[in-house]
Amino acid sequence: MRNDHLREKREFICKKCGKKVVTLEGLLDRRTVFCSALCSRRYWRHSTRRAEYKLKHDQQENNI
Ligand SMILES: [Zn+2]
């Protein structure tokens, strides 16, 4: 899978801390939701979404 879209200049608001993040064009940057891994960890720690996502993901795999 190509990652070209990850190398484009993007702007987004961190879902955890609300900080505006601007990625640099030409730089591979996998961030799309959180400004940092720390915010990602903090967000998921107090959330049930991870369990829900994993459940759905597992079900999808079983359907193949
Ligand atoms: Zn953040």
N, CA, C, O and the ligand as a Tripos MOL2 file, in Angstrom:
@<TRIPOS>MOLECULE
protein
  257   255    65     0     0
PROTEIN
NO_CHARGES

@<TRIPOS>ATOM
      1 N           0.8440   -1.2060    0.0000 N.3       1 MET1
      2 CA          0.0000    0.0000    0.0000 C.3       1 MET1
      3 C           0.8720    1.2470    0.0000 C.2       1 MET1
      4 O           1.8040    1.3620    0.7960 O.2       1 MET1
      5 N           0.5700    2.1660   -0.8830 N.am      2 ARG2
      6 CA          1.3650    3.3970   -0.9850 C.3       2 ARG2
      7 C           0.9880    4.3590    0.1260 C.2       2 ARG2
      8 O          -0.1470    4.3830    0.6030 O.2       2 ARG2
      9 N           1.9640    5.1440    0.5180 N.am      3 ASN3
     10 CA          1.7460    6.1000    1.5970 C.3       3 ASN3
     11 C           1.8400    7.5410    1.1100 C.2       3 ASN3
     12 O           2.1300    8.4460    1.8920 O.2       3 ASN3
     13 N           1.5950    7.7520   -0.1730 N.am      4 ASP4
     14 CA          1.7540    9.0860   -0.7420 C.3       4 ASP4
     15 C           0.8950   10.1230   -0.0320 C.2       4 ASP4
     16 O           1.3200   11.2660    0.1370 O.2       4 ASP4
     17 N          -0.2920    9.7450    0.3810 N.am      5 HIS5
     18 CA         -1.1690   10.7170    1.0320 C.3       5 HIS5
     19 C          -0.5960   11.1610    2.3700 C.2       5 HIS5
     20 O          -0.9370   12.2310    2.8740 O.2       5 HIS5
     21 N           0.2770   10.3350    2.9450 N.am      6 LEU6
     22 CA          0.8960   10.6940    4.2250 C.3       6 LEU6
     23 C           2.0320   11.6940    4.0280 C.2       6 LEU6
     24 O           2.5120   12.2830    4.9960 O.2       6 LEU6
     25 N           2.4600   11.8880    2.7930 N.am      7 ARG7
     26 CA          3.5430   12.8200    2.5140 C.3       7 ARG7
     27 C           3.0220   14.1940    2.1010 C.2       7 ARG7
     28 O           3.8110   15.1200    1.9090 O.2       7 ARG7
     29 N           1.7350   14.3340    1.9650 N.am      8 GLU8
     30 CA          1.1730   15.6270    1.5990 C.3       8 GLU8
     31 C           1.0380   16.5140    2.8290 C.2       8 GLU8
     32 O           0.9800   16.0370    3.9620 O.2       8 GLU8
     33 N           0.9890   17.8190    2.5730 N.am      9 LYS9
     34 CA          0.8060   18.7520    3.6760 C.3       9 LYS9
     35 C          -0.6230   18.6520    4.1870 C.2       9 LYS9
     36 O          -1.5790   18.7880    3.4240 O.2       9 LYS9
     37 N          -0.7550   18.4150    5.4770 N.am     10 ARG10
     38 CA         -2.0840   18.2670    6.0690 C.3      10 ARG10
     39 C          -2.1680   19.0940    7.3360 C.2      10 ARG10
     40 O          -1.1620   19.3820    7.9850 O.2      10 ARG10
     41 N          -3.3680   19.4590    7.6650 N.am     11 GLU11
     42 CA         -3.6190   20.1490    8.9270 C.3      11 GLU11
     43 C          -4.7390   19.4360    9.6490 C.2      11 GLU11
     44 O          -5.7380   19.0530    9.0400 O.2      11 GLU11
     45 N          -4.5720   19.2590   10.9470 N.am     12 PHE12
     46 CA         -5.6540   18.6620   11.7300 C.3      12 PHE12
     47 C          -5.5170   19.1010   13.1670 C.2      12 PHE12
     48 O          -4.4700   19.5880   13.5930 O.2      12 PHE12
     49 N          -6.5870   18.9220   13.9030 N.am     13 ILE13
     50 CA         -6.6070   19.2650   15.3190 C.3      13 ILE13
     51 C          -6.4590   17.9860   16.1330 C.2      13 ILE13
     52 O          -7.1930   17.0200   15.9250 O.2      13 ILE13
     53 N          -5.5140   17.9870   17.0510 N.am     14 CYS14
     54 CA         -5.3110   16.8080   17.8970 C.3      14 CYS14
     55 C          -6.5880   16.5010   18.6690 C.2      14 CYS14
     56 O          -7.1680   17.3710   19.3180 O.2      14 CYS14
     57 N          -7.0040   15.2650   18.5840 N.am     15 LYS15
     58 CA         -8.2590   14.8600   19.2090 C.3      15 LYS15
     59 C          -8.1520   14.8610   20.7300 C.2      15 LYS15
     60 O          -9.1670   14.9260   21.4250 O.2      15 LYS15
     61 N          -6.9420   14.7900   21.2440 N.am     16 LYS16
     62 CA         -6.7560   14.7180   22.6920 C.3      16 LYS16
     63 C          -6.5810   16.1100   23.3060 C.2      16 LYS16
     64 O          -7.3330   16.4860   24.2050 O.2      16 LYS16
     65 N          -5.5930   16.8780   22.8280 N.am     17 CYS17
     66 CA         -5.2610   18.1350   23.4800 C.3      17 CYS17
     67 C          -5.7640   19.3510   22.7110 C.2      17 CYS17
     68 O          -5.6790   20.4700   23.2180 O.2      17 CYS17
     69 N          -6.2900   19.1590   21.4900 N.am     18 GLY18
     70 CA         -6.8460   20.2770   20.7500 C.3      18 GLY18
     71 C          -5.8180   21.1350   20.0450 C.2      18 GLY18
     72 O          -6.1550   22.1850   19.4990 O.2      18 GLY18
     73 N          -4.5830   20.7070   20.0480 N.am     19 LYS19
     74 CA         -3.5050   21.4630   19.3960 C.3      19 LYS19
     75 C          -3.5720   21.2890   17.8830 C.2      19 LYS19
     76 O          -3.8390   20.2010   17.3730 O.2      19 LYS19
     77 N          -3.3210   22.4020   17.1780 N.am     20 LYS20
     78 CA         -3.3250   22.3360   15.7250 C.3      20 LYS20
     79 C          -2.0040   21.7590   15.2390 C.2      20 LYS20
     80 O          -0.9320   22.2070   15.6460 O.2      20 LYS20
     81 N          -2.0900   20.7720   14.3760 N.am     21 VAL21
     82 CA         -0.9000   20.1090   13.8610 C.3      21 VAL21
     83 C          -0.8150   20.3350   12.3620 C.2      21 VAL21
     84 O          -1.7940   20.1370   11.6430 O.2      21 VAL21
     85 N           0.3500   20.7490   11.8920 N.am     22 VAL22
     86 CA          0.5820   20.9280   10.4640 C.3      22 VAL22
     87 C           1.7430   20.0310   10.0640 C.2      22 VAL22
     88 O           2.8560   20.1800   10.5670 O.2      22 VAL22
     89 N           1.4760   19.1010    9.1560 N.am     23 THR23
     90 CA          2.5530   18.2220    8.7030 C.3      23 THR23
     91 C           3.2550   18.8610    7.5180 C.2      23 THR23
     92 O           2.6710   19.6920    6.8220 O.2      23 THR23
     93 N           4.4840   18.4860    7.2890 N.am     24 LEU24
     94 CA          5.2890   19.0750    6.2260 C.3      24 LEU24
     95 C           5.1480   18.2670    4.9420 C.2      24 LEU24
     96 O           5.1310   17.0370    4.9570 O.2      24 LEU24
     97 N           5.0470   18.9910    3.8320 N.am     25 GLU25
     98 CA          4.9470   18.3290    2.5390 C.3      25 GLU25
     99 C           6.2320   17.5750    2.2320 C.2      25 GLU25
    100 O           7.3290   18.0930    2.4430 O.2      25 GLU25
    101 N           6.0960   16.3600    1.7390 N.am     26 GLY26
    102 CA          7.2640   15.5720    1.3760 C.3      26 GLY26
    103 C           7.8060   14.7410    2.5140 C.2      26 GLY26
    104 O           8.6770   13.8960    2.3130 O.2      26 GLY26
    105 N           7.2970   14.9760    3.7090 N.am     27 LEU27
    106 CA          7.7690   14.2240    4.8670 C.3      27 LEU27
    107 C           6.7250   13.1710    5.2410 C.2      27 LEU27
    108 O           5.5460   13.4820    5.4120 O.2      27 LEU27
    109 N           7.1710   11.9370    5.3640 N.am     28 LEU28
    110 CA          6.2400   10.8750    5.7390 C.3      28 LEU28
    111 C           5.8300   11.0680    7.1930 C.2      28 LEU28
    112 O           6.6480   10.9430    8.1040 O.2      28 LEU28
    113 N           4.5730   11.3690    7.3950 N.am     29 ASP29
    114 CA          4.0760   11.6490    8.7400 C.3      29 ASP29
    115 C           2.7640   10.9030    8.9150 C.2      29 ASP29
    116 O           1.7640   11.2120    8.2670 O.2      29 ASP29
    117 N           2.7840    9.9310    9.7880 N.am     30 ARG30
    118 CA          1.6210    9.0610    9.9260 C.3      30 ARG30
    119 C           0.5610    9.6340   10.8500 C.2      30 ARG30
    120 O          -0.4940    9.0280   11.0400 O.2      30 ARG30
    121 N           0.8330   10.7860   11.4200 N.am     31 ARG31
    122 CA         -0.1500   11.3600   12.3310 C.3      31 ARG31
    123 C          -1.3620   11.8550   11.5470 C.2      31 ARG31
    124 O          -1.2210   12.5700   10.5550 O.2      31 ARG31
    125 N          -2.5320   11.4730   11.9940 N.am     32 THR32
    126 CA         -3.7460   11.9670   11.3570 C.3      32 THR32
    127 C          -4.7770   12.4070   12.3830 C.2      32 THR32
    128 O          -5.7180   13.1230   12.0410 O.2      32 THR32
    129 N          -4.6180   11.9950   13.6240 N.am     33 VAL33
    130 CA         -5.6230   12.2860   14.6470 C.3      33 VAL33
    131 C          -5.0010   12.9680   15.8640 C.2      33 VAL33
    132 O          -5.5790   13.9000   16.4230 O.2      33 VAL33
    133 N          -3.8110   12.4960   16.2740 N.am     34 PHE34
    134 CA         -3.1730   13.0060   17.4820 C.3      34 PHE34
    135 C          -1.8570   13.6850   17.1400 C.2      34 PHE34
    136 O          -1.1990   13.3390   16.1580 O.2      34 PHE34
    137 N          -1.4720   14.6820   17.9850 N.am     35 CYS35
    138 CA         -0.2330   15.4050   17.7320 C.3      35 CYS35
    139 C           0.9730   14.5740   18.1100 C.2      35 CYS35
    140 O           2.0710   14.8150   17.6090 O.2      35 CYS35
    141 N           0.7890   13.6050   18.9800 N.am     36 SER36
    142 CA          1.9260   12.8060   19.4340 C.3      36 SER36
    143 C           1.4500   11.4460   19.9170 C.2      36 SER36
    144 O           0.2610   11.2280   20.1500 O.2      36 SER36
    145 N           2.3970   10.5450   20.0590 N.am     37 ALA37
    146 CA          2.0610    9.2140   20.5690 C.3      37 ALA37
    147 C           1.5500    9.3100   21.9940 C.2      37 ALA37
    148 O           0.7460    8.4920   22.4390 O.2      37 ALA37
    149 N           2.0290   10.3190   22.6990 N.am     38 LEU38
    150 CA          1.5980   10.4940   24.0830 C.3      38 LEU38
    151 C           0.1010   10.8010   24.1340 C.2      38 LEU38
    152 O          -0.6260   10.2210   24.9400 O.2      38 LEU38
    153 N          -0.3490   11.6970   23.2870 N.am     39 CYS39
    154 CA         -1.7710   12.0300   23.2510 C.3      39 CYS39
    155 C          -2.5910   10.8110   22.8230 C.2      39 CYS39
    156 O          -3.6870   10.5850   23.3360 O.2      39 CYS39
    157 N          -2.0650   10.0420   21.9010 N.am     40 SER40
    158 CA         -2.7540    8.8470   21.4460 C.3      40 SER40
    159 C          -2.9500    7.8830   22.6040 C.2      40 SER40
    160 O          -4.0410    7.3490   22.8090 O.2      40 SER40
    161 N          -1.8890    7.6690   23.3520 N.am     41 ARG41
    162 CA         -1.9660    6.7480   24.4940 C.3      41 ARG41
    163 C          -2.9450    7.2540   25.5410 C.2      41 ARG41
    164 O          -3.7610    6.4970   26.0660 O.2      41 ARG41
    165 N          -2.8520    8.5530   25.8370 N.am     42 ARG42
    166 CA         -3.7340    9.1150   26.8550 C.3      42 ARG42
    167 C          -5.1910    9.0500   26.4240 C.2      42 ARG42
    168 O          -6.0800    8.8300   27.2470 O.2      42 ARG42
    169 N          -5.4280    9.2380   25.1460 N.am     43 TYR43
    170 CA         -6.7960    9.2080   24.6480 C.3      43 TYR43
    171 C          -7.3880    7.8070   24.7800 C.2      43 TYR43
    172 O          -8.5020    7.6490   25.2800 O.2      43 TYR43
    173 N          -6.6740    6.8250   24.3490 N.am     44 TRP44
    174 CA         -7.2060    5.4570   24.3390 C.3      44 TRP44
    175 C          -7.2980    4.8630   25.7430 C.2      44 TRP44
    176 O          -8.1320    3.9950   26.0000 O.2      44 TRP44
    177 N          -6.4450    5.3290   26.6440 N.am     45 ARG45
    178 CA         -6.4280    4.7560   27.9800 C.3      45 ARG45
    179 C          -7.7860    4.8920   28.6660 C.2      45 ARG45
    180 O          -8.2240    3.9880   29.3790 O.2      45 ARG45
    181 N          -8.4450    6.0240   28.4460 N.am     46 HIS46
    182 CA         -9.7210    6.2700   29.1170 C.3      46 HIS46
    183 C         -10.8920    6.1320   28.1500 C.2      46 HIS46
    184 O         -11.9060    6.8190   28.2750 O.2      46 HIS46
    185 N         -10.7350    5.2580   27.2130 N.am     47 SER47
    186 CA        -11.7830    5.1110   26.2110 C.3      47 SER47
    187 C         -12.1200    3.6500   25.9920 C.2      47 SER47
    188 O         -11.2640    2.7780   26.1390 O.2      47 SER47
    189 N         -13.3560    3.3880   25.6440 N.am     48 THR48
    190 CA        -13.7540    2.0120   25.3280 C.3      48 THR48
    191 C         -13.7040    1.7810   23.8310 C.2      48 THR48
    192 O         -13.9660    0.6750   23.3580 O.2      48 THR48
    193 N         -13.3630    2.8370   23.0730 N.am     49 ARG49
    194 CA        -13.4080    2.7080   21.6190 C.3      49 ARG49
    195 C         -12.4210    1.6660   21.1160 C.2      49 ARG49
    196 O         -12.6700    0.9870   20.1190 O.2      49 ARG49
    197 N         -11.2930    1.5470   21.8180 N.am     50 ARG50
    198 CA        -10.2920    0.6010   21.3610 C.3      50 ARG50
    199 C         -10.8550   -0.8210   21.3900 C.2      50 ARG50
    200 O         -10.6620   -1.5940   20.4520 O.2      50 ARG50
    201 N         -11.5420   -1.1510   22.4610 N.am     51 ALA51
    202 CA        -12.1230   -2.4800   22.5740 C.3      51 ALA51
    203 C         -13.1860   -2.6820   21.5070 C.2      51 ALA51
    204 O         -13.2840   -3.7550   20.9100 O.2      51 ALA51
    205 N         -13.9800   -1.6480   21.2710 N.am     52 GLU52
    206 CA        -15.0170   -1.7600   20.2480 C.3      52 GLU52
    207 C         -14.3960   -1.9390   18.8690 C.2      52 GLU52
    208 O         -14.8660   -2.7450   18.0660 O.2      52 GLU52
    209 N         -13.3390   -1.1840   18.6030 N.am     53 TYR53
    210 CA        -12.6770   -1.2820   17.3050 C.3      53 TYR53
    211 C         -12.0970   -2.6810   17.1140 C.2      53 TYR53
    212 O         -12.2450   -3.2840   16.0510 O.2      53 TYR53
    213 N         -11.4390   -3.1870   18.1470 N.am     54 LYS54
    214 CA        -10.8240   -4.4970   18.0400 C.3      54 LYS54
    215 C         -11.8830   -5.5700   17.7890 C.2      54 LYS54
    216 O         -11.6720   -6.4990   17.0090 O.2      54 LYS54
    217 N         -13.0170   -5.4270   18.4590 N.am     55 LEU55
    218 CA        -14.0990   -6.3820   18.2840 C.3      55 LEU55
    219 C         -14.5670   -6.3870   16.8290 C.2      55 LEU55
    220 O         -14.7040   -7.4460   16.2170 O.2      55 LEU55
    221 N         -14.8090   -5.1950   16.2830 N.am     56 LYS56
    222 CA        -15.2520   -5.0970   14.8950 C.3      56 LYS56
    223 C         -14.2020   -5.6580   13.9520 C.2      56 LYS56
    224 O         -14.5090   -6.3680   12.9950 O.2      56 LYS56
    225 N         -12.9490   -5.3170   14.2500 N.am     57 HIS57
    226 CA        -11.8600   -5.7640   13.3900 C.3      57 HIS57
    227 C         -11.7840   -7.2830   13.3730 C.2      57 HIS57
    228 O         -11.6190   -7.8940   12.3170 O.2      57 HIS57
    229 N         -11.9040   -7.8830   14.5410 N.am     58 ASP58
    230 CA        -11.8430   -9.3300   14.6390 C.3      58 ASP58
    231 C         -13.0010   -9.9900   13.8760 C.2      58 ASP58
    232 O         -12.8400  -11.0210   13.2230 O.2      58 ASP58
    233 N         -14.1630   -9.3560   13.9870 N.am     59 GLN59
    234 CA        -15.3250   -9.9100   13.2840 C.3      59 GLN59
    235 C         -15.1250   -9.8550   11.7780 C.2      59 GLN59
    236 O         -15.5020  -10.7810   11.0590 O.2      59 GLN59
    237 N         -14.5260   -8.7580   11.2990 N.am     60 GLN60
    238 CA        -14.2870   -8.6270    9.8800 C.3      60 GLN60
    239 C         -13.3250   -9.7030    9.3950 C.2      60 GLN60
    240 O         -13.5060  -10.2820    8.3230 O.2      60 GLN60
    241 N         -12.3110   -9.9570   10.1940 N.am     61 GLU61
    242 CA        -11.3320  -10.9620    9.8040 C.3      61 GLU61
    243 C         -11.9670  -12.3500    9.7370 C.2      61 GLU61
    244 O         -11.6240  -13.1690    8.8840 O.2      61 GLU61
    245 N         -12.8860  -12.5880   10.6430 N.am     62 ASN62
    246 CA        -13.5410  -13.8900   10.6740 C.3      62 ASN62
    247 C         -14.4550  -14.0970    9.4670 C.2      62 ASN62
    248 O         -14.7410  -15.2260    9.0680 O.2      62 ASN62
    249 N         -14.9110  -12.9640    8.8940 N.am     63 ASN63
    250 CA        -15.8270  -13.0730    7.7600 C.3      63 ASN63
    251 C         -15.1210  -13.4230    6.4630 C.2      63 ASN63
    252 O         -15.7470  -13.8720    5.5030 O.2      63 ASN63
    253 N         -13.8030  -13.2110    6.4420 N.am     64 ILE64
    254 CA        -13.0700  -13.4590    5.1970 C.3      64 ILE64
    255 C         -12.9450  -14.9620    4.9580 C.2      64 ILE64
    256 O         -12.3590  -15.3810    3.9590 O.2      64 ILE64
    257 ZN         -2.1620   16.3450   21.3700 Zn       65 ZN65
@<TRIPOS>BOND
     1     1     2 1
     2     2     3 1
     3     3     4 2
     4     3     5 am
     5     5     6 1
     6     6     7 1
     7     7     8 2
     8     7     9 am
     9     9    10 1
    10    10    11 1
    11    11    12 2
    12    11    13 am
    13    13    14 1
    14    14    15 1
    15    15    16 2
    16    15    17 am
    17    17    18 1
    18    18    19 1
    19    19    20 2
    20    19    21 am
    21    21    22 1
    22    22    23 1
    23    23    24 2
    24    23    25 am
    25    25    26 1
    26    26    27 1
    27    27    28 2
    28    27    29 am
    29    29    30 1
    30    30    31 1
    31    31    32 2
    32    31    33 am
    33    33    34 1
    34    34    35 1
    35    35    36 2
    36    35    37 am
    37    37    38 1
    38    38    39 1
    39    39    40 2
    40    39    41 am
    41    41    42 1
    42    42    43 1
    43    43    44 2
    44    43    45 am
    45    45    46 1
    46    46    47 1
    47    47    48 2
    48    47    49 am
    49    49    50 1
    50    50    51 1
    51    51    52 2
    52    51    53 am
    53    53    54 1
    54    54    55 1
    55    55    56 2
    56    55    57 am
    57    57    58 1
    58    58    59 1
    59    59    60 2
    60    59    61 am
    61    61    62 1
    62    62    63 1
    63    63    64 2
    64    63    65 am
    65    65    66 1
    66    66    67 1
    67    67    68 2
    68    67    69 am
    69    69    70 1
    70    70    71 1
    71    71    72 2
    72    71    73 am
    73    73    74 1
    74    74    75 1
    75    75    76 2
    76    75    77 am
    77    77    78 1
    78    78    79 1
    79    79    80 2
    80    79    81 am
    81    81    82 1
    82    82    83 1
    83    83    84 2
    84    83    85 am
    85    85    86 1
    86    86    87 1
    87    87    88 2
    88    87    89 am
    89    89    90 1
    90    90    91 1
    91    91    92 2
    92    91    93 am
    93    93    94 1
    94    94    95 1
    95    95    96 2
    96    95    97 am
    97    97    98 1
    98    98    99 1
    99    99   100 2
   100    99   101 am
   101   101   102 1
   102   102   103 1
   103   103   104 2
   104   103   105 am
   105   105   106 1
   106   106   107 1
   107   107   108 2
   108   107   109 am
   109   109   110 1
   110   110   111 1
   111   111   112 2
   112   111   113 am
   113   113   114 1
   114   114   115 1
   115   115   116 2
   116   115   117 am
   117   117   118 1
   118   118   119 1
   119   119   120 2
   120   119   121 am
   121   121   122 1
   122   122   123 1
   123   123   124 2
   124   123   125 am
   125   125   126 1
   126   126   127 1
   127   127   128 2
   128   127   129 am
   129   129   130 1
   130   130   131 1
   131   131   132 2
   132   131   133 am
   133   133   134 1
   134   134   135 1
   135   135   136 2
   136   135   137 am
   137   137   138 1
   138   138   139 1
   139   139   140 2
   140   139   141 am
   141   141   142 1
   142   142   143 1
   143   143   144 2
   144   143   145 am
   145   145   146 1
   146   146   147 1
   147   147   148 2
   148   147   149 am
   149   149   150 1
   150   150   151 1
   151   151   152 2
   152   151   153 am
   153   153   154 1
   154   154   155 1
   155   155   156 2
   156   155   157 am
   157   157   158 1
   158   158   159 1
   159   159   160 2
   160   159   161 am
   161   161   162 1
   162   162   163 1
   163   163   164 2
   164   163   165 am
   165   165   166 1
   166   166   167 1
   167   167   168 2
   168   167   169 am
   169   169   170 1
   170   170   171 1
   171   171   172 2
   172   171   173 am
   173   173   174 1
   174   174   175 1
   175   175   176 2
   176   175   177 am
   177   177   178 1
   178   178   179 1
   179   179   180 2
   180   179   181 am
   181   181   182 1
   182   182   183 1
   183   183   184 2
   184   183   185 am
   185   185   186 1
   186   186   187 1
   187   187   188 2
   188   187   189 am
   189   189   190 1
   190   190   191 1
   191   191   192 2
   192   191   193 am
   193   193   194 1
   194   194   195 1
   195   195   196 2
   196   195   197 am
   197   197   198 1
   198   198   199 1
   199   199   200 2
   200   199   201 am
   201   201   202 1
   202   202   203 1
   203   203   204 2
   204   203   205 am
   205   205   206 1
   206   206   207 1
   207   207   208 2
   208   207   209 am
   209   209   210 1
   210   210   211 1
   211   211   212 2
   212   211   213 am
   213   213   214 1
   214   214   215 1
   215   215   216 2
   216   215   217 am
   217   217   218 1
   218   218   219 1
   219   219   220 2
   220   219   221 am
   221   221   222 1
   222   222   223 1
   223   223   224 2
   224   223   225 am
   225   225   226 1
   226   226   227 1
   227   227   228 2
   228   227   229 am
   229   229   230 1
   230   230   231 1
   231   231   232 2
   232   231   233 am
   233   233   234 1
   234   234   235 1
   235   235   236 2
   236   235   237 am
   237   237   238 1
   238   238   239 1
   239   239   240 2
   240   239   241 am
   241   241   242 1
   242   242   243 1
   243   243   244 2
   244   243   245 am
   245   245   246 1
   246   246   247 1
   247   247   248 2
   248   247   249 am
   249   249   250 1
   250   250   251 1
   251   251   252 2
   252   251   253 am
   253   253   254 1
   254   254   255 1
   255   255   256 2
@<TRIPOS>SUBSTRUCTURE
     1 MET1         2 RESIDUE 1 A MET
     2 ARG2         6 RESIDUE 1 A ARG
     3 ASN3        10 RESIDUE 1 A ASN
     4 ASP4        14 RESIDUE 1 A ASP
     5 HIS5        18 RESIDUE 1 A HIS
     6 LEU6        22 RESIDUE 1 A LEU
     7 ARG7        26 RESIDUE 1 A ARG
     8 GLU8        30 RESIDUE 1 A GLU
     9 LYS9        34 RESIDUE 1 A LYS
    10 ARG10       38 RESIDUE 1 A ARG
    11 GLU11       42 RESIDUE 1 A GLU
    12 PHE12       46 RESIDUE 1 A PHE
    13 ILE13       50 RESIDUE 1 A ILE
    14 CYS14       54 RESIDUE 1 A CYS
    15 LYS15       58 RESIDUE 1 A LYS
    16 LYS16       62 RESIDUE 1 A LYS
    17 CYS17       66 RESIDUE 1 A CYS
    18 GLY18       70 RESIDUE 1 A GLY
    19 LYS19       74 RESIDUE 1 A LYS
    20 LYS20       78 RESIDUE 1 A LYS
    21 VAL21       82 RESIDUE 1 A VAL
    22 VAL22       86 RESIDUE 1 A VAL
    23 THR23       90 RESIDUE 1 A THR
    24 LEU24       94 RESIDUE 1 A LEU
    25 GLU25       98 RESIDUE 1 A GLU
    26 GLY26      102 RESIDUE 1 A GLY
    27 LEU27      106 RESIDUE 1 A LEU
    28 LEU28      110 RESIDUE 1 A LEU
    29 ASP29      114 RESIDUE 1 A ASP
    30 ARG30      118 RESIDUE 1 A ARG
    31 ARG31      122 RESIDUE 1 A ARG
    32 THR32      126 RESIDUE 1 A THR
    33 VAL33      130 RESIDUE 1 A VAL
    34 PHE34      134 RESIDUE 1 A PHE
    35 CYS35      138 RESIDUE 1 A CYS
    36 SER36      142 RESIDUE 1 A SER
    37 ALA37      146 RESIDUE 1 A ALA
    38 LEU38      150 RESIDUE 1 A LEU
    39 CYS39      154 RESIDUE 1 A CYS
    40 SER40      158 RESIDUE 1 A SER
    41 ARG41      162 RESIDUE 1 A ARG
    42 ARG42      166 RESIDUE 1 A ARG
    43 TYR43      170 RESIDUE 1 A TYR
    44 TRP44      174 RESIDUE 1 A TRP
    45 ARG45      178 RESIDUE 1 A ARG
    46 HIS46      182 RESIDUE 1 A HIS
    47 SER47      186 RESIDUE 1 A SER
    48 THR48      190 RESIDUE 1 A THR
    49 ARG49      194 RESIDUE 1 A ARG
    50 ARG50      198 RESIDUE 1 A ARG
    51 ALA51      202 RESIDUE 1 A ALA
    52 GLU52      206 RESIDUE 1 A GLU
    53 TYR53      210 RESIDUE 1 A TYR
    54 LYS54      214 RESIDUE 1 A LYS
    55 LEU55      218 RESIDUE 1 A LEU
    56 LYS56      222 RESIDUE 1 A LYS
    57 HIS57      226 RESIDUE 1 A HIS
    58 ASP58      230 RESIDUE 1 A ASP
    59 GLN59      234 RESIDUE 1 A GLN
    60 GLN60      238 RESIDUE 1 A GLN
    61 GLU61      242 RESIDUE 1 A GLU
    62 ASN62      246 RESIDUE 1 A ASN
    63 ASN63      250 RESIDUE 1 A ASN
    64 ILE64      254 RESIDUE 1 A ILE
    65 ZN65       257 GROUP 0 **** ****
